[in-house]
Amino acid sequence: MNFIVAALGVLGVASSGPLIAGTLGATSVTALAIAFWRNAIAAVVMASPVLIREPRQFRKITRKEFTWSAVAAVALAFHFACFITALQLTSVAAATALVCLQSAWIAVFQLLRGTKHRWPVLVGLGIALGGVAAITGFDMGTSPKALLGDILALAGGALAGLYTLAGGKARQSMGIGTYTTLCYGLCAAIVAVLALTGGQPLVGFDAGGWLGIVAITVCAQLVGHTAFNHLLATMSPLLVSMIILLEIPGAALLAAVFLHETLPAGTYAGLALILVGLAVVVAGQRRGKDDVDGKIAELGAD
């Protein structure tokens, strides 16, 4: 069952970048409008079954659960702001690869908290860093705008790592419907404030724009993010991030086919280095945990 959920999640998140880039390029929809509506709609959809079957679940949310959900929501809101804006400045493939560095960021956050990683993790971080240097180096030489997009995507990856870690804490005791409703709802509220502050409209788009928002919400949010939030109940945040790595080649392929996006050979080499490096990071942590107790489902968990 987890395999099916993971496959749907990968397909959902891989379509996110191409769908967002296509919608932003062909319609009047703004970046923050996409972030707002995908979270607001998803919150309503995820709340409905809980309100019908177990409405008391929302009254049972503890202070700890609310705190972790709020941290996840803040991180998710700024992640979307960075990532969606990056897609307007740099290529879909580069933005997706850089934002997928969340598993490397998780390893870095763990290092800062005193976790001692095995040497393969450090090697993997080095390989991934080489991929980042390759991508940003090529963009630096071709377009300052693309370089800014790369930096925003990197920030989006760090925020995604924080979102994943906080979500893992919340999901230890919260149901998927309760958690996603709270997290997506809070995220939508935060993005709405950002949009109003930045003067980005949330309504008034043409039919094509609304169609794009619905497609992004269904594919990326309801299918992609919700699938991985479900997996967080049985897998560690780091292992879930490993599965999400398949978003990198998936998004690049979809962008090439549907958006006719072509990149320099050096950028493709950077994408490959990031993918390999991140795989080494997570595989190294998996082996380290297996040596202790053999519980693959708990790899990287605190």
C-alpha positions in Angstrom: 0.0 0.0 0.0 2.8 2.4 0.9 4.3 1.8 -2.6 1.1 2.9 -4.3 0.8 6.0 -2.1 4.5 6.8 -2.8 4.1 6.4 -6.6 1.1 8.7 -6.6 2.9 11.2 -4.5 5.9 11.3 -6.8 3.7 11.8 -9.9 1.8 14.6 -8.0 4.9 16.5 -6.9 6.7 16.0 -10.2 3.9 17.7 -12.0 4.0 20.7 -9.7 6.9 22.7 -11.3 5.7 22.2 -14.9 2.1 23.0 -14.1 3.0 26.1 -12.1 5.4 27.4 -14.7 2.9 26.8 -17.5 0.1 28.6 -15.5 2.3 31.6 -14.6 3.5 31.9 -18.2 0.2 31.6 -20.0 -2.3 33.3 -17.6 -2.5 36.4 -15.3 -2.4 34.2 -12.1 0.2 35.4 -9.5 2.7 33.3 -7.6 1.1 33.8 -4.2 -2.4 33.2 -5.6 -1.3 29.7 -6.6 0.1 29.1 -3.2 -3.1 30.5 -1.5 -5.7 28.6 -3.5 -3.9 25.2 -3.5 -3.7 25.3 0.3 -7.2 26.8 0.9 -8.9 24.3 -1.4 -6.9 21.4 0.0 -7.8 22.4 3.6 -11.5 22.4 2.8 -11.3 19.1 1.0 -9.3 17.4 3.8 -11.5 18.9 6.5 -14.8 17.5 5.0 -14.3 13.8 5.9 -13.1 14.7 9.4 -16.1 17.1 10.1 -18.5 14.4 8.9 -17.0 11.4 10.7 -15.1 12.7 13.7 -15.8 16.5 14.2 -14.5 16.2 17.8 -10.9 15.6 16.5 -10.4 19.3 16.0 -11.3 20.0 19.6 -8.8 17.4 20.7 -5.8 19.1 19.2 -3.2 19.6 21.9 -0.9 22.7 22.3 2.1 20.6 21.2 0.2 19.4 18.1 -0.9 22.9 17.2 2.6 24.3 17.7 4.3 21.7 15.4 1.5 22.2 12.8 1.9 25.9 12.9 5.7 25.6 12.4 5.0 23.3 9.5 2.5 25.8 8.0 4.9 28.8 8.3 7.7 26.8 6.7 5.3 25.6 3.9 4.0 29.1 3.2 7.5 30.6 2.7 8.6 27.4 0.8 5.8 28.0 -1.7 6.6 31.7 -1.9 10.2 31.0 -2.7 9.7 28.0 -5.0 6.9 29.5 -7.1 8.8 32.7 -7.5 11.9 30.8 -8.5 10.0 29.1 -11.3 9.5 32.5 -12.9 13.2 33.2 -12.8 15.0 30.0 -13.5 14.3 26.7 -15.3 11.8 24.2 -14.0 14.4 21.5 -13.8 16.9 23.6 -11.9 14.3 25.0 -9.5 12.9 21.5 -8.8 16.4 20.0 -8.2 17.5 22.8 -5.9 14.2 22.8 -3.8 14.5 19.0 -3.5 17.7 19.4 -1.5 15.4 19.2 1.6 16.8 15.8 2.5 20.3 17.4 2.6 19.0 20.3 4.7 17.4 17.7 7.1 20.9 16.1 7.5 22.4 19.6 8.1 19.7 20.5 10.7 20.5 17.2 12.4 24.2 18.0 12.4 23.4 21.4 14.1 21.4 19.5 16.7 24.5 17.3 17.5 23.7 14.3 15.5 26.9 12.5 14.3 26.4 11.3 10.8 28.4 8.4 9.2 31.0 9.4 6.5 28.7 8.4 3.5 26.3 11.2 4.6 29.1 13.8 4.5 30.3 12.5 1.1 26.7 12.7 -0.2 26.4 16.3 1.0 29.6 17.1 -0.8 28.4 15.6 -4.1 25.1 17.4 -3.8 26.9 20.6 -3.1 28.9 20.0 -6.3 25.7 19.8 -8.2 24.5 23.0 -6.7 27.7 24.7 -7.7 27.3 23.4 -11.3 23.8 24.7 -11.7 24.3 28.1 -10.1 27.6 28.5 -11.9 26.1 28.1 -15.3 23.2 30.3 -14.4 25.5 33.0 -13.0 27.2 33.1 -16.4 24.1 33.3 -18.4 21.5 35.3 -16.4 21.5 37.1 -13.0 17.7 36.5 -12.9 18.2 32.8 -13.2 20.8 33.0 -10.4 18.3 34.7 -8.1 15.8 32.0 -9.0 18.4 29.4 -7.9 18.9 31.1 -4.6 15.2 31.2 -3.9 14.9 27.5 -4.8 17.7 26.7 -2.3 15.9 28.7 0.4 12.7 26.8 -0.6 14.5 23.5 -0.1 15.6 24.5 3.4 12.0 25.5 4.3 10.7 22.2 2.9 13.1 20.3 5.1 11.8 22.2 8.1 8.2 21.6 7.0 8.9 17.9 6.7 10.5 17.6 10.1 7.8 19.6 11.8 5.1 17.6 10.0 6.7 14.4 11.2 6.5 15.6 14.8 2.8 16.6 14.4 1.9 13.3 12.7 3.2 11.2 15.6 -0.2 11.8 17.3 -2.4 13.5 14.7 -4.6 11.9 12.0 -3.8 12.8 8.4 -7.1 14.7 7.9 -6.7 16.8 11.1 -3.1 17.6 10.5 -3.4 18.5 6.8 -6.5 20.6 7.4 -4.8 22.6 10.2 -1.5 22.9 8.3 -2.9 23.8 4.9 -5.4 26.2 6.5 -2.8 28.1 8.5 -0.5 28.1 5.4 -3.3 29.6 3.3 -3.9 32.3 5.9 -0.2 33.2 6.0 0.1 33.3 2.2 -3.0 35.6 2.1 -1.3 38.1 4.4 1.8 37.9 2.2 -0.2 38.5 -0.9 -2.1 41.5 0.5 1.1 43.0 1.8 2.8 42.5 -1.6 -0.1 43.7 -3.7 -0.6 40.3 -5.5 -4.3 39.7 -6.3 -5.9 36.4 -5.2 -8.9 36.7 -7.6 -9.9 38.1 -10.9 -8.2 35.6 -13.2 -9.4 34.2 -16.5 -10.8 30.7 -17.0 -7.4 29.3 -18.0 -5.9 30.6 -14.8 -8.5 29.0 -12.6 -8.1 25.7 -14.5 -4.4 25.9 -13.8 -5.0 26.5 -10.1 -7.3 23.5 -9.9 -4.9 21.2 -11.8 -2.0 22.3 -9.5 -4.2 21.8 -6.4 -5.4 18.3 -7.4 -2.1 16.9 -8.7 0.5 18.6 -6.5 -1.4 19.4 -3.3 -4.2 16.8 -2.8 -2.3 13.9 -4.4 1.4 14.8 -3.9 1.7 16.5 -0.6 -1.1 14.6 1.1 0.4 11.3 0.0 3.7 12.2 1.6 2.0 13.5 4.7 0.3 10.1 5.0 3.7 8.3 4.7 5.1 10.4 7.5 3.0 8.4 9.9 4.9 5.1 9.1 8.2 6.4 7.6 10.8 8.8 8.9 11.0 12.3 7.4 14.4 11.4 5.9 13.1 8.3 4.2 10.1 10.2 2.8 12.5 12.8 1.4 14.4 10.0 -0.3 11.3 9.0 -2.2 10.6 12.6 -3.1 14.0 12.6 -4.9 12.2 11.0 -7.9 10.6 14.4 -8.4 13.9 15.7 -9.9 14.0 13.5 -13.0 10.2 13.5 -13.2 9.9 17.3 -13.3 12.7 17.6 -15.8 11.1 15.1 -18.1 7.7 16.7 -17.9 9.2 20.2 -18.5 11.1 18.9 -21.6 8.0 17.2 -23.0 5.3 19.8 -22.3 7.2 23.1 -22.0 9.9 22.2 -24.5 12.5 23.2 -21.9 16.1 22.6 -22.9 19.1 23.1 -20.7 22.9 23.3 -21.1 24.7 20.0 -20.6 26.4 21.3 -17.5 23.0 22.0 -15.9 21.9 18.4 -16.5 25.2 17.2 -15.0 24.4 19.3 -11.9 20.9 17.7 -11.7 22.5 14.3 -11.8 25.1 15.2 -9.1 22.3 16.5 -6.8 20.3 13.3 -7.3 23.2 11.0 -6.6 24.4 13.1 -3.7 21.0 13.1 -2.0 20.7 9.4 -2.6 24.0 8.8 -0.9 23.0 11.1 2.0 19.8 9.1 2.7 21.3 5.7 2.0 24.1 6.5 4.5 21.7 7.4 7.2 19.6 4.3 6.4 22.7 2.0 6.9 23.6 3.8 10.1 20.1 3.2 11.6 20.0 -0.4 10.3 23.3 -1.1 12.2 21.6 -0.1 15.4 18.2 -1.7 15.4 17.2 -2.7 11.8 14.0 -0.7 11.9 13.9 0.8 8.4 10.6 2.5 9.1 12.2 4.6 11.8 15.4 5.7 10.0 16.4 9.2 10.9 13.6 9.7 13.3 14.3 11.3 16.7 
